């Protein structure tokens, strides 16, 4: 019997978002249809990177793959979760190459890699969270993973002095999509599972909201 786990934050008016981005707004614009019958409609206003969301390579790499061009096969498949939850609250020390190499025998080519940094329990945390070092990001690229999914709002803690986001550029520059701000990682009990993370199909989009789930026990 398979078990499905929702890894997606519920979007709502005012959901925590990076201060530099517009706030999320969900406004009721219709309650009754033209014929008097019920017809509830809301207007959604939000940046493409908020809540549980998808980063397409074009987000950081000019001319790269847009969200509507990302293969579905990249978004659904065998996943492995790497546990770095002990990193939360340790002054945001990055995940080092030595730390991630401990999972060398568990990460397979074509895997979806899910990083648990403990941040999933703190969706309003944007200044201090576990993140990848450049060397760890390069290691994931060498492992030829299909997709990287994290529970943090970003794979980079901050923008570098020269205005770049190095981990984004390493991962996305290798045509590997990223999903950020996963929820409920504590509910996953198996190291390997099926991961599904499908973004909205936005023409030429740099990313967008994503519904992410884990399926344990295989598919019946």
NORFENSUL-V969031 format. One record per residue. N is the residue number from 1. RES is the residue in three letters. SS is DSSP state (h for helix, s for strand, l for the rest). OMEGA is omega as a letter, one per 20 degrees, with the letter a starting at -180 (NA if undefined). D_FIRST is the distance of its C-alpha to the first C-alpha in Angstrom with 2 decimals. Layout:
N;RES;SS;OMEGA;D_FIRST + N;RES;SS;OMEGA;D_FIRST
This chain:
1;UNK;l;r;0.00 + 2;UNK;l;r;3.79 + 3;UNK;s;r;6.67 + 4;UNK;s;a;10.06 + 5;UNK;s;r;13.28 + 6;UNK;s;a;16.63 + 7;UNK;l;a;19.23 + 8;UNK;l;r;22.06 + 9;UNK;l;r;25.05 + 10;UNK;l;r;26.16 + 11;UNK;l;r;29.50 + 12;UNK;l;a;32.32 + 13;UNK;l;r;36.10 + 14;UNK;l;r;37.44 + 15;UNK;l;a;34.21 + 16;UNK;l;a;35.45 + 17;UNK;l;r;36.67 + 18;UNK;l;a;39.07 + 19;UNK;l;a;42.54 + 20;UNK;l;a;44.03 + 21;UNK;l;r;41.74 + 22;UNK;l;r;42.17 + 23;UNK;l;r;40.27 + 24;UNK;l;r;37.42 + 25;UNK;s;r;38.67 + 26;UNK;s;a;36.92 + 27;UNK;s;r;39.64 + 28;UNK;s;r;39.66 + 29;UNK;s;r;42.04 + 30;UNK;s;r;41.58 + 31;UNK;s;a;40.71 + 32;UNK;s;r;42.35 + 33;UNK;l;a;42.64 + 34;UNK;l;r;46.07 + 35;UNK;l;r;45.95 + 36;UNK;l;r;45.18 + 37;UNK;l;r;41.51 + 38;UNK;s;r;38.88 + 39;UNK;s;a;38.03 + 40;UNK;s;r;36.63 + 41;UNK;s;r;37.03 + 42;UNK;s;r;36.94 + 43;UNK;s;a;38.55 + 44;UNK;s;r;36.66 + 45;UNK;s;a;38.76 + 46;UNK;l;r;37.26 + 47;UNK;l;a;37.72 + 48;UNK;l;a;35.39 + 49;UNK;l;r;34.34 + 50;UNK;l;a;33.14 + 51;UNK;l;r;29.95 + 52;UNK;l;a;26.88 + 53;UNK;s;a;28.64 + 54;UNK;s;r;29.00 + 55;UNK;s;r;32.04 + 56;UNK;l;a;33.13 + 57;UNK;h;a;35.61 + 58;UNK;h;r;38.48 + 59;UNK;h;a;38.06 + 60;UNK;l;a;40.17 + 61;UNK;l;a;41.40 + 62;UNK;l;r;43.91 + 63;UNK;l;a;43.18 + 64;UNK;l;a;39.68 + 65;UNK;l;r;36.48 + 66;UNK;l;a;35.98 + 67;UNK;h;r;32.71 + 68;UNK;h;a;32.85 + 69;UNK;h;r;33.43 + 70;UNK;l;a;30.47 + 71;UNK;l;r;28.21 + 72;UNK;h;a;24.73 + 73;UNK;h;r;23.59 + 74;UNK;h;a;24.87 + 75;UNK;h;a;22.68 + 76;UNK;s;r;19.22 + 77;UNK;s;a;18.02 + 78;UNK;s;a;17.18 + 79;UNK;s;r;18.22 + 80;UNK;s;r;19.54 + 81;UNK;s;r;20.65 + 82;UNK;s;a;24.12 + 83;UNK;s;r;25.04 + 84;UNK;l;a;28.55 + 85;UNK;h;r;28.11 + 86;UNK;h;a;31.11 + 87;UNK;h;a;33.25 + 88;UNK;l;r;33.17 + 89;UNK;l;r;36.55 + 90;UNK;l;r;38.33 + 91;UNK;l;r;40.81 + 92;UNK;l;r;38.48 + 93;UNK;l;a;39.13 + 94;UNK;l;r;37.55 + 95;UNK;s;a;34.86 + 96;UNK;l;r;37.11 + 97;UNK;h;r;36.87 + 98;UNK;h;a;36.86 + 99;UNK;h;a;33.91 + 100;UNK;h;r;31.69 + 101;UNK;h;r;32.82 + 102;UNK;l;r;31.09 + 103;UNK;l;a;27.83 + 104;UNK;l;a;29.52 + 105;UNK;l;a;27.40 + 106;UNK;l;a;24.10 + 107;UNK;l;a;25.05 + 108;UNK;l;r;24.98 + 109;UNK;l;r;26.92 + 110;UNK;l;r;25.10 + 111;UNK;l;r;22.71 + 112;UNK;s;a;22.15 + 113;UNK;s;r;23.49 + 114;UNK;s;r;22.64 + 115;UNK;s;r;25.36 + 116;UNK;s;r;24.91 + 117;UNK;l;a;28.48 + 118;UNK;l;a;27.86 + 119;UNK;h;a;29.45 + 120;UNK;h;a;26.43 + 121;UNK;h;a;27.71 + 122;UNK;l;a;31.12 + 123;UNK;l;r;31.00 + 124;UNK;l;a;34.76 + 125;UNK;l;a;35.69 + 126;UNK;l;a;37.60 + 127;UNK;l;a;40.20 + 128;UNK;l;r;38.53 + 129;UNK;l;r;35.15 + 130;UNK;l;a;33.81 + 131;UNK;l;a;34.39 + 132;UNK;s;r;34.78 + 133;UNK;l;r;38.08 + 134;UNK;h;a;39.57 + 135;UNK;h;r;39.12 + 136;UNK;h;r;35.38 + 137;UNK;h;r;34.98 + 138;UNK;h;r;36.96 + 139;UNK;h;r;34.77 + 140;UNK;h;r;31.63 + 141;UNK;h;r;33.63 + 142;UNK;h;r;34.62 + 143;UNK;l;r;31.01 + 144;UNK;l;r;30.60 + 145;UNK;l;a;27.52 + 146;UNK;l;a;26.31 + 147;UNK;s;r;26.08 + 148;UNK;s;r;26.71 + 149;UNK;s;a;24.96 + 150;UNK;s;r;26.47 + 151;UNK;l;r;26.45 + 152;UNK;l;r;30.25 + 153;UNK;l;a;32.34 + 154;UNK;l;r;33.85 + 155;UNK;l;r;33.67 + 156;UNK;l;r;37.39 + 157;UNK;l;a;38.76 + 158;UNK;l;r;41.93 + 159;UNK;l;a;44.15 + 160;UNK;l;a;46.44 + 161;UNK;l;r;50.21 + 162;UNK;l;r;50.68 + 163;UNK;l;a;48.33 + 164;UNK;l;r;45.38 + 165;UNK;l;a;41.69 + 166;UNK;h;a;41.43 + 167;UNK;h;r;37.71 + 168;UNK;h;a;36.93 + 169;UNK;h;r;39.53 + 170;UNK;h;a;38.29 + 171;UNK;h;a;34.64 + 172;UNK;h;r;35.44 + 173;UNK;l;r;38.49 + 174;UNK;l;r;36.29 + 175;UNK;l;r;34.47 + 176;UNK;l;r;31.30 + 177;UNK;s;r;29.96 + 178;UNK;s;r;29.17 + 179;UNK;s;a;26.95 + 180;UNK;s;r;28.39 + 181;UNK;l;r;27.70 + 182;UNK;l;r;23.95 + 183;UNK;l;r;22.77 + 184;UNK;l;a;20.32 + 185;UNK;h;r;19.98 + 186;UNK;h;a;19.90 + 187;UNK;h;r;16.40 + 188;UNK;l;a;15.05 + 189;UNK;l;a;14.32 + 190;UNK;l;r;13.84 + 191;UNK;l;r;16.96 + 192;UNK;s;a;15.49 + 193;UNK;s;r;13.08 + 194;UNK;s;r;13.48 + 195;UNK;s;r;16.28 + 196;UNK;s;r;17.64 + 197;UNK;s;a;21.15 + 198;UNK;s;r;23.16 + 199;UNK;s;r;26.74 + 200;UNK;l;a;29.02 + 201;UNK;l;a;30.96 + 202;UNK;l;a;34.43 + 203;UNK;l;r;37.29 + 204;UNK;l;a;38.74 + 205;UNK;l;r;36.76 + 206;UNK;l;a;36.63 + 207;UNK;s;r;33.28 + 208;UNK;s;r;31.73 + 209;UNK;s;a;29.00 + 210;UNK;s;r;25.47 + 211;UNK;s;a;22.03 + 212;UNK;s;r;19.83 + 213;UNK;s;r;16.11 + 214;UNK;s;r;13.79 + 215;UNK;s;r;10.24 + 216;UNK;s;r;8.63 + 217;UNK;l;r;6.33 + 218;UNK;l;a;7.91 + 219;UNK;l;a;7.96 + 220;UNK;l;NA;6.47
